């Protein structure tokens, strides 16, 4: 198993000067970027397949154990504040339950029955998308959860760091992040984890983009949950329309603090027309603005 291998050149690193050891660790992290670069075709396929399932309905279900699972959870929970992804359409299955987010639950990753039961309890359907992450790709909990989801017809996307990982073979779409042995033998929270974090960031951001939640490089579904995000929302309306701050704020407030509707309002639509136009475009502001321009 590649991720469990030992790199002889680092065997005496515990005796090296601190800065030299840190530099060597950093150098070994470069393989994470290479691994993700090589995985881009598979990631692209995964994004397109996921977007096709999630465009109208369905849930994004993240599955994992240990460090891999916590990375998946971390990425998933950012989708609501950043992209307005509905909380009810996100599920995170972590071996050991919610407690395992902050404290390791030993043995939980080996519990295939729990993985199968947790997934079955969600009653997955074909519109759901399951992203399973495991460095080894052999984790019993994660494999069992993925198998139950695939049997129910959900789209299964597997991410692992070993070429021979069973998880990859058992998923519908396999994303191999081949990082090889670690600086610290077997510690896959390092390079393997870095590759997983990058891949999950890319996957989720492009998925939200293809679902119409990004426009002109701006987060047009951002949830204004604090003062910083209120300010950002209003500045986004300004940036898209070119209007002044007071005008942007007034439009944004008038339509319930919705950036997309505020933009359409400033394009000349009334609130009802804007809502209809956006609904017809399935929430995609670009399509809604094109349709409005064509209508003129």
C-alpha positions in Angstrom: 0.0 0.0 0.0 1.7 3.2 -1.2 0.6 5.4 1.6 2.1 3.1 4.2 5.5 3.0 2.5 8.7 4.4 4.0 11.0 6.9 2.3 14.5 6.0 3.3 15.8 9.5 2.6 13.8 10.8 5.6 14.7 8.0 8.1 17.0 10.2 10.1 14.9 13.4 9.8 14.3 13.4 13.6 17.9 14.3 14.0 17.9 17.1 11.4 17.9 20.8 12.2 14.4 22.1 12.6 14.3 24.3 9.4 15.9 21.5 7.4 13.2 19.0 8.5 10.4 21.6 7.8 11.8 22.2 4.3 11.8 18.5 3.6 8.2 18.1 4.8 7.2 21.0 2.5 9.1 19.5 -0.4 7.2 16.2 0.1 3.9 18.1 0.0 4.6 18.9 -3.7 3.4 15.5 -4.7 -0.1 16.5 -3.4 -0.4 19.1 -6.1 1.0 16.7 -8.8 -1.5 14.1 -7.7 -4.5 16.5 -8.0 -3.2 17.8 -11.4 -3.1 14.2 -12.7 -6.7 13.6 -11.3 -8.3 16.6 -13.0 -9.9 14.6 -15.8 -11.6 12.3 -13.3 -12.5 15.3 -11.1 -14.1 17.0 -14.1 -16.1 13.9 -14.9 -17.2 13.7 -11.2 -18.3 17.4 -11.2 -20.4 17.0 -14.4 -22.0 13.8 -13.2 -22.8 15.3 -9.8 -24.2 18.5 -11.3 -26.6 16.5 -13.5 -28.0 14.7 -10.5 -28.2 17.7 -8.1 -29.5 20.4 -10.5 -33.1 19.9 -9.5 -33.1 17.8 -6.3 -31.0 15.3 -4.4 -28.5 15.5 -1.5 -24.7 15.7 -1.4 -23.6 13.0 1.0 -19.9 13.0 2.3 -18.5 9.8 3.7 -15.2 9.1 5.5 -13.4 8.1 8.6 -10.6 9.7 10.6 -8.6 12.5 9.0 -10.2 11.9 5.6 -13.7 12.0 7.0 -12.9 15.2 8.9 -11.6 16.8 5.7 -14.8 15.9 3.9 -17.0 17.3 6.7 -14.9 20.5 6.8 -15.5 21.0 3.1 -19.1 20.1 3.2 -20.1 22.5 6.0 -18.7 25.4 4.1 -21.2 25.0 1.3 -24.1 26.7 3.0 -22.4 30.0 4.1 -20.3 30.2 0.9 -22.8 29.1 -1.8 -26.2 29.0 0.0 -26.4 25.2 -0.5 -29.5 24.1 1.5 -28.4 22.4 4.8 -31.1 19.8 4.3 -29.4 18.8 1.1 -26.0 18.0 2.8 -25.3 15.0 4.9 -21.9 14.1 6.4 -21.4 10.5 7.5 -18.3 10.2 9.7 -17.3 6.9 11.2 -17.9 7.3 15.0 -20.5 9.9 14.5 -20.4 13.7 15.2 -18.1 13.1 18.2 -15.4 11.9 15.8 -15.1 15.4 14.4 -13.1 16.6 17.4 -11.9 13.3 19.0 -10.7 10.2 17.3 -13.1 7.2 17.8 -10.8 4.2 17.7 -12.1 1.2 15.7 -15.0 3.1 14.2 -13.4 3.0 10.7 -13.4 -0.9 10.8 -17.2 -1.1 11.4 -18.6 -2.0 8.1 -22.1 -2.7 9.6 -22.2 0.8 10.9 -21.3 2.3 7.5 -23.9 0.2 5.8 -26.5 1.0 8.4 -25.8 4.7 8.5 -26.2 5.0 4.7 -29.2 2.8 4.6 -30.8 4.9 7.3 -30.5 7.9 4.9 -32.6 6.1 2.3 -30.5 7.2 -0.6 -32.1 7.8 -4.0 -30.8 8.1 -7.6 -30.7 11.9 -7.3 -28.2 11.8 -4.4 -24.5 12.1 -4.9 -22.1 10.3 -2.4 -18.5 11.4 -2.2 -16.4 8.8 -0.3 -12.9 9.7 0.9 -10.2 7.4 2.3 -6.4 7.6 2.0 -5.9 3.8 1.9 -9.1 3.2 0.0 -9.7 0.1 2.1 -11.6 1.6 5.1 -14.4 -0.8 6.0 -16.9 1.9 7.2 -16.5 4.0 4.1 -16.6 1.1 1.6 -19.7 -0.3 3.1 -21.5 3.1 3.1 -20.5 3.6 -0.5 -21.7 0.1 -1.6 -25.1 0.7 0.1 -25.5 4.0 -1.7 -24.6 2.6 -5.1 -27.0 -0.3 -4.6 -29.7 2.3 -4.1 -28.8 4.0 -7.4 -27.1 7.1 -6.0 -24.0 8.4 -7.8 -20.9 7.3 -6.0 -17.6 9.2 -6.3 -14.6 7.6 -4.6 -11.4 9.5 -3.7 -8.4 7.6 -2.5 -4.6 7.8 -2.6 -3.7 4.2 -3.5 -3.9 2.9 -7.1 -5.2 -0.5 -6.0 -7.8 0.9 -3.5 -10.9 -1.2 -3.3 -12.9 2.0 -2.7 -11.9 3.2 -6.2 -12.9 -0.1 -7.8 -16.3 -0.1 -6.1 -17.3 3.5 -6.8 -19.0 4.6 -10.0 -16.4 7.4 -10.6 -12.9 6.9 -9.3 -10.6 9.8 -8.4 -7.1 8.6 -7.7 -4.9 11.0 -5.8 -1.7 9.1 -6.0 0.6 10.8 -3.5 2.9 7.9 -2.6 4.7 7.4 0.8 4.6 10.1 3.4 7.5 12.1 5.0 6.3 10.5 8.3 5.6 6.9 7.2 1.9 6.1 7.3 0.8 9.6 8.5 -1.7 10.2 5.7 -3.0 13.4 7.4 0.1 15.0 5.7 0.5 14.7 1.9 -2.4 12.4 1.2 -4.6 14.7 3.4 -3.3 17.8 1.5 -4.3 16.2 -1.8 -7.7 15.3 -0.5 -8.3 18.8 0.8 -7.3 20.4 -2.6 -9.4 17.9 -4.5 -12.5 18.4 -2.3 -12.1 22.2 -2.6 -11.9 22.0 -6.4 -14.8 19.5 -6.7 -17.2 21.4 -4.5 -16.4 24.9 -5.9 -16.7 23.8 -9.5 -19.9 21.9 -8.6 -21.5 25.0 -7.1 -20.3 27.0 -10.1 -22.0 24.6 -12.5 -25.1 24.7 -10.4 -25.3 28.5 -11.0 -24.1 29.6 -7.5 -21.1 31.6 -8.9 -21.3 34.5 -11.3 -18.4 36.4 -12.7 -16.2 34.9 -10.1 -18.4 36.1 -7.3 -20.4 34.1 -4.7 -23.9 35.2 -5.6 -25.5 32.8 -3.2 -23.4 33.8 -0.2 -25.5 33.8 3.1 -25.2 37.2 4.8 -24.8 35.7 8.3 -22.6 38.4 9.7 -21.5 42.0 9.2 -18.6 41.0 6.9 -20.9 38.9 4.6 -23.6 41.6 4.6 -21.0 44.0 3.3 -19.7 41.5 0.8 -23.2 40.8 -0.5 -23.9 44.5 -1.1 -20.5 44.9 -2.8 -21.2 42.0 -5.1 -24.4 43.7 -6.2 -22.4 46.8 -6.9 -19.7 44.9 -8.8 -22.1 43.2 -11.1 -24.4 46.1 -11.9 -22.0 49.0 -11.6 -24.4 51.0 -9.4 -23.7 53.0 -6.3 -23.6 51.5 -2.8 -26.8 53.0 -1.6 -28.7 51.8 -4.7 -27.2 48.3 -4.3 -28.2 48.2 -0.7 -31.7 49.4 -1.3 -32.3 46.8 -4.1 -30.8 44.0 -2.0 -32.9 44.8 1.0 -36.1 45.2 -1.1 -35.8 41.6 -2.4 -35.0 40.0 1.0 -31.2 40.2 0.8 -31.0 38.1 -2.3 -28.0 39.1 -4.5 -29.4 37.6 -7.7 -32.8 39.1 -7.4 -31.2 42.5 -6.5 -29.2 42.4 -9.7 -32.3 41.6 -11.8 -34.1 44.4 -10.1 -31.4 46.8 -11.0 -31.6 45.4 -14.6 -35.1 46.8 -14.7 -37.4 44.0 -13.5 -39.8 44.3 -10.7 -39.5 41.8 -7.8 -42.2 39.5 -9.2 -40.7 39.5 -12.7 -37.2 39.0 -11.3 -38.3 35.9 -9.3 -40.0 34.4 -12.3 -37.0 35.0 -14.5 -34.6 33.5 -12.0 -36.9 30.5 -11.4 -37.2 29.9 -15.2 -33.3 29.9 -15.3 -33.2 27.3 -12.4 -31.4 29.9 -10.2 -28.7 30.6 -12.8 -28.1 34.4 -12.8 -26.2 34.4 -16.1 -29.0 32.5 -17.9 -31.6 34.8 -16.3 -29.8 38.0 -17.5 -29.3 36.6 -21.0 -33.0 35.7 -21.1 -33.9 39.3 -20.0 -31.6 40.8 -22.6 -33.1 38.6 -25.3 -36.6 39.6 -24.1 -35.8 43.3 -24.7 
